[in-house]
Structures are given as C-alpha cells and as structure tokens.
Amino acid sequence: MGPTAAPKARILVVDNDPWIPRMAATILGQAGYLVNVAGDAQGALASAVKAAPRAILSTVTLPAVDGRPWWERLRGIIDARVIPFVFLIGPTGTAADVRGFIHGLDECLAKPFRVEDLAQVVRTAVSRSSDPADVAPPGSPPELVRRLTPPPPGRPSQWLKPLMALRGVLTEIGLSSILTMLEMERKSGILIIEGDHATARLFLRKGHIIRAELEADAPLAGVAAVYSALAWTAGHFEFLIGDVGGVDEIQASTTFLLMEGARRIDEARNAAKTPKGDP
C-alpha cells in the first residue's frame, strides 16, 4: 500500500463583496487548498463550526453579531484561538483598527491586494495553525495538546495549470489588444487593471465580458466600467484563469464594446480640442 496523501488545508473566505470569494477561491484552489466561502456572518459561523478551517480570510466590514465582530463570536463558540484570521482591511487600515486581533496569530491584508500577497499571507497563516483533527481533547497529556502539521508547499503542484496567464503594463499592450486576444482564445477568468487611482475588474467567460466593476472615488459597473477602463493608457494588468459564473450583465460583443469605446474616446478628444464658446 502506498503512502497516504497529506490532506489539503481548508480555508474559509468571508466577504459580502461577491468578487472577493470568487477570486480568492480561484487563487487558493489552484494553490492546493480546499476553499469554503460565506457572504455574511451567520453563514461564516455555520461554515466554521461545521468544518473548522486551518485559516480564515475575512473582511472586517460585516455587521456585528450580538454586538461583537463575528470572529469574536466564533472564538466564543469553539476553541478557535488556534485558527488564524487574515483580515481584509482598507488601504490605510492597520491591525490596531481590528477588534480582537491576536498578534502573532492573525494577519492583515489591504484591499485591493495582489495575487502573490494573498497566497503568501495565507501560507503564513496556515503555518501558524493547527489541523482541527490534530487538537487533542481536554485532559490529554501536554505533548498531545497541540500537534502542529507542516505548512503547505511553497509552490503549487506541477500538475496544476498556471494561474497567471497574462501580466504586463498598458504602455506596452493596450486593453483593446488584450481583450481581442482573450476573445480569440476564448479564455475565461478575471482581468484586473490597476491604474493610478482606480482598479477595474473585467469578468470574462469564453472570451466575452459578462460583468465589469471599477473601484474609484466614483465607482462604476457594467458597460460604463468597461468604457472607462478602455480609455486608460497607463497601468498594470493581470489575467487570472478560472471559471466565471453568473448572469451576463453586459450583453454585448467584444467588437461592439471596442468600437463604442473608441468612438467615445475620439468624442472626448474632439471635445477637449474645441475651444470653449465655439458652436
């Protein structure tokens, strides 16, 4: 009989912004983790109690449960002190802003985050945790109270397909060219474009954009987010391979979006060239 494969570490992802669990599940799943997701505090509590995770990735913006953050509630229900949290905070937030943060166990990760940062912080959190099955019952000898299991491998298995299919800068290849290539290749995944003051996420299924979001001082969604991103001439982009579900909210071909986006860009340029007061 051959050696038994090591069990995969379970990660619970909790966020009321639907794209976070989708993206995190893609990233962590391809890194070899089992991923459970929840969109609210009650769902998170139920999931963690039913199948205790090795680490929990959670936003800090969920409504309180009985006047307390949901993670404090969890730590009061089960002995979750050995389960580290990775708290998703704002760009200027710190651990001091998180109620119940346990130094030396928990971590913080600012949104928006990069793929490498998420993978690294979860790997660190899992290395600090105990497998729930390895925590001995009360009254056990001290040497059996906590038996830490090894952290997951530093890189995914060679049999996993690459998560990062495309990465670069818009000054080298424009967004129109990227979208044309992804349409020709019928790729599914999330295209993330980071500008100086905004982040756009385009969700593609078989090469077609089915959903779009733009985080900025004035957030946009749908075709408006696509047209805004098409006007960017600088920034970084990366394409994450993965299945994308949900309803097609765009209902337009890539060709139409590119042509309409180009028309709007030309219209804006012409308007900028026209002196004020001219008809």
Secondary structure, 3 states (H helix, E strand, C coil): CCCCCCCCCEEEEECCCCHHHHHHHHHHHHCCCEEEEECCHHHHHHHHHHCCCCEEEEECCCCCECCECHHHHHHHHCCHHHCCEEEEECCCCCHHHCCCCCCCCCEEEECCCCHHHHHHHHHHHHHHCCCHHHECCCCCCHHHHECCCCCCCCCCCCCCCCCEEEEEECCCCCHHHHHHHHHHHCCCEEEEEECCCCEEEEEEECCEEEEEEEECCCCEECHHHHHHHHCCCCCEEEEEECCCCCCCCCCCCHHHHHHHHHHHHHHHHHHHHCCCCCC
